[in-house]
Amino acid sequence: MRLATIRVPSGTRAVMIDGEEAEELDYRDVGELLANPSWQSDLKKTGVYYESDNLDYATLIPSPSKILCVGHNYKNHIKEMGRELPSYPTLFAKFTDALIGANDAILLSPESQMFDWEAELGVIVGKTVRNCSETEARDAIAGFTVINDVTARDWQNRTLQWLQGKTFEGSTPVGPHLVAMDVDQVIEQGLELSCEVNGEQVQHAATSDLLFNPLHLVSYISKILTLRPGDIISTGTPGGVGHARNPQRYLREGDVLVTKIEGIGELRNICKSA
């Protein structure tokens, strides 16, 4: 199943995509759809269709109750940064004002000259869970999406807490689709993840390199607080970020950032001065 939230003249609508067609669902967005406990069998189709090549994607989940992110979670990226493998996930949060659609402009605030790319696999929660096991976590995952956790490195490194560099307004594309797939395919076989800046590949990895996999993350986070349908977990980035390069490299106005995950989709965002 492939779902998306699109912009229409009346606001936004959830759609189900099948090949060249997207069928409208009677929900404002994918988050509202997931809030229905019977969403998988109660899609409430309206009979309105769109061409899937011409969709105006809004951010996938416009109003999640939580956006939780993981740092230091690809083994090669941890080594790139000269750190030891952590024993527990490094967690931080974002706020909804940071979220944008799959093809929206990334806003580069003039407050920072060090915006960096971070291609990430997103996990979308589809069921309320608290203190769940990894087995229970499997049923709680609605599917996966593509995220780029664009980060203002200078603000991130002002203090030991990362949040201020991670949630600049209009900086985090999410989408274009929520794709339901076998979790084991993500963990064991691995999906190919990549990031390009102006056509140059700067990141490339497989999700099998994740240190803490989606099942572990859902179970771990659910021991801290209740996870609810539509919550987003961004699972961390592999090596190749601009901040770790020599010389360091950051996003500039006009740069085209393309983030891809095999079997899920592609984000294509132009960077724009805010």
N, C-alpha and C positions, 0 to 999 in steps of 0.2 A: 504494500500500500504506500502511495506517495501523496502527501498532503502539503498544502501551502496556504498562506494568507496573502490575498491580493487586494490591491486598491481598486475600487469601483466608484462610479459617480456618487453613490449613496454613503460611501465610507470604506469599509473593508469587508471581505467575505472569505470564509474558508472554502477551498476547492480540493477536489480529488483529481489527480492527474493520471491519465491513461493514454500513453502515446501522444498523439497530436491534439488531444482534447483534454480540457479541464472542466469538470462538472461542478457547478456551484452547489454548496451545501448550505443548509438553513442555520448557519452559525456565523457570527461576526468574524471569527478568527479561529485558528487552530487551538488556541488556549481555551476558548469557550467550548469547543468541541470536546476536548479532553476532559473538561470538567463534568461531562455527562458520564456516569459510571458505565453506561452501556454503549459508549461511543463506537466501539468496533462493529456492533450490529445495528446501531441506530444512527446512521449517517444523515438521514433526513435530506435527501436530494431534492433540489428545487426544479430540476429539468432545464436549467439555464446552462448553456455551454459557452466556453471561450476557446480560442486557439492557444494551445500551450506555448507557442513560440512568441506570443505577444502579451504575456502577462506582466503586469506592473506589481512586482513583489513588495509587499510590506515586510517588516521584520516578522519572523515566523510566529513568535509568541509575543504579542505587543505588551502584555501586562502580566508577566510571571510573578508569582509571589516571592520567588527567590531566583537570583542568578549567582551560582556558586562556581568558582573557578579554582583550578589546581595548578600550582607551580611545580617546577622540577619533577616532571613526570615522564619524560622520555629519557632513556638511559644515555643515548648519545648526546643529548642537550646538556644533561647533568655533567657529563665528562667534559663537554665543550666549555662549560663555565668553571671547570676546575673544582667541582664539589664532589663529596662522597654521596652515595645513594642514600636517601633518607629512609628512616624506618616507618614514618607516617606521612600521609599526604599533607602538602602545604596548601592551605585553603585561604582564599580571600573572596570578596564579593564585588559585584557590580550593581548599578542601579539602572532602571528602565530607560532613563534619559540617554544612556550611552548607546542604546540599540538602534540599528538602522536596517534597511532592507538589503536584499542580495545585490542590487545594482545601484544603490544610493551612493551619493558622494560621502566620503569620509571627511569630516570636518577637522582641519588641523588648526587648533587654537594657537593664536600668536603668543600665548604664555609659554609655549614649549617649542624648541627647535630640535627635539630628539624623539619624534614619533617613530616607532619601530613596529615591524610586522610580527605576528605570531599566529601561524595557521594551526587550527585546532579542530578536533572532533568534538561535536556537541552531543550530549545525551539529553533526551527529553523524557521527563517523568510522566507516566500515564496513569498512575494509581497512587493513592495515599498510602504511605508506609512509614512506620516508626519502629526502630530497633529491629530491622529486618535482617535476615540471613542473606548470604549471597544467592542461595537458591530462591528465596522470596524476591530478591532484587531482580532476578531475571524476568519475572512477571510484571514488575513495576516499571520496566523500561518500555515506553511507547515506540521509540525509534531513535534515529540519529540524524544529525544535521551538520552543516559546515559553519564554523565561526572563525573570524580573525580577531584575536584579542589585541588590537592595536594599542600600544603602550607608550606613554610619555616617560622615557627612561629617566630624565632629570628629576621629574616629580616623583617617580617611583622610588628613587634612591635618596630622596631628601631625608627619609626616616626609615626605620626598620619595618614599618608597616607599609604595604604596597598600594593600598586602595587608591590613594590620590593620583597615582600615575596610571591606574587601570580603568577608570570610569569617566574619562572626559566625555562630555556630551557629544553625541553624534559620531562616535568613533568605532563602534563595534558592529560590523555586519553579521547577520545571522540568517541562514536560509540556504538555498531558496526553498528546500523541501524538508519535510519530516519523512524519513524512509524507514519503514518497519523491515528489519532484517534479522537474521540469526545472529545472536550475540557472539556465539562461538566463532563465526566468520570474522568478526571484528577483533576478537581476542587472539585466536590461534592462527588462522590464515593471514589475517591482517589486511587492512584496506590501504591502498596507496594514497598518501597525502602529499600535496605539494603546494608551493607558493611561488608566484612569479612577480617581479617588479619590472614593468616596462618590457615584458617578454623574456626577461632573464630569470631562469629558475634559481631561487635563493634558498628554498627548503625542499627536502624530499625525504620521506620516511614511510614506514608502515606502522599501522596502529598496533601491530604485534610487539612493537618496541616499548609500549607503555609499561611503566613500572607498576602502577596501580590501575588495574583495568576497570571498565565500567561497573561490573558487578561488585567489585570491592569498594569502589567509590560510593555507590548508592547505599550499600550496607553500612559503610563507615559513617557517612554523613547522616544517615537516618538515626544513628545513635546519639547525635547531637541535637537534632530537631526533626520535626515531621516534614517529610517531603510530600508535595502535593502535585496533582496533575498540572502540567504546564511548566513546572520548575525546570530550569536549565542548568546543566552541569557542563562546564567547559573543561576538557580533560588535560590541557597542557599542550605545549608546543615542542617540536623536535629541534635539532640543531639548525643553524643557518641564520639566526636572527642578526639584524644589522649591528646591534650593540656589541656582539662578540667578534665582529670582523676587524681586520687590520688592513686599511684604516676603517674606522667605524662608519656606518652608512645609515642614513635615516630617510624617511619619506618626505617628499617635497611637493608643493602644489603642482598639479598636472600629472603626477605619477599614477600609473595604472596598476592596481594591486589585484591579482587574480589568485584565488584560493580554491583548490580542488580536492575533493575526496572521491575516490573510486566508488561508483555505485550510488553515490548520494547526490552530488551536484557541484556547482561552481558559483562562487562569488566573484563579481567583477566590479570593482569600485575605483572611481577616480578620486584622487585626493584634492581637496579644495580648501583654501584658506577660510577660516571661520570669520 
